[in-house]
Amino acid sequence: MKKRFLFGIVFLLLALAGCSTSDDSKTTEETPKEEKKKVSIMLDWYPNAVHSYLYVAQEKGYFDEENVEVVIQFPANPTDPMNLTAAGKVTLGFYYQPDVILAQANEQVPVKAIASIVREPLNYTVMLEDSPIQSPKELEDKIVGYPGIPLNESLIKTMVTHDGGDYDKVKMIDVGFDLEASVVSERVDAVTGTFINHEVPVMESKGYKARYFNPVEYGVPNYSEIVLVTSDDTWKKDQEAIQSFWRAAEKGYHFMKENPEEALEILLSNQDQANFPLDQAIETESLNVLLPKMDSDNAEFGDLDPTSWEEVRDWLKEMELITTTPDVDEMIIDMKS
């Protein structure tokens, strides 16, 4: 009788335990997973060294940690990152600080910068190493090739004038984007619109040594070559998703900074091989140029400098490229506030 009584208690306890487990399991099954936040981002160009940290964040699971699904898109046209972001077709786009100001001032395009990606200009004036041109004022009576963009004319005008030269004596010719070939063939004496993290390494990989002038050293205000933009409506609607994206992107950046070789390997495994195959040596040199320009002792990766936006806006007004002067808060958003 005693054994039967004990057996009954044990059976009852096991049954209760089974019910508890079943209920817990049911509760777990009924708890829905949080849906991933979705972010689409359009690059400024094909995937290259400056985008490595994005692919690191994907590969290392940093976006997953933030519960965000990121779709990286390539532009069909140079203005797509701005226009499609403004239209809400993509969440984010990479663009250029002066062009963001131009778009805001002249066309009231509803986009704002939310992060600085490259904190300094990459667009330098480039000539062959053995060129007799030693400073911008010596561009007088020389031919400068450029891609037909008025901003580049203003860069040369400011640099030559600041250096004591006469800009009216400089012959500017539109060579489209055939910049490297134009200077290598000596069709022109120098080119502007060339990025020192791309065209210069490409030239040198072909055996052509180059020299260049940094516009900031000759009167042009410092600006961020590449910034991350979003539209006003998208920010209001998707602020949480964008901030989640950025936290993961920052992790990717810090990994890239500490492990540049591995970061480039990840980039190369994600390159657009069919349309834009990458050269590892060129991308390695490109990243060497980029890293010191992506953060500084006084600013973290992504930080926006309101003073820079004021100075560049005022310079563009002086160059008569804009007719209005938008306030800084019309051009940038502080993601961290």
Beta strands, then each sheet from edge to edge (+ up, - down):
strand 1: 37-42
strand 2: 68-73
strand 3: 92-95
strand 4: 111-118
strand 5: 123-128
strand 6: 143-146
strand 7: 171-174
strand 8: 190-195
strand 9: 210-213
strand 10: 226-231
sheet 1: 2+ 1+ 3+ 10- 4+
sheet 2: 7+ 6+ 8+ 5- 9+
end
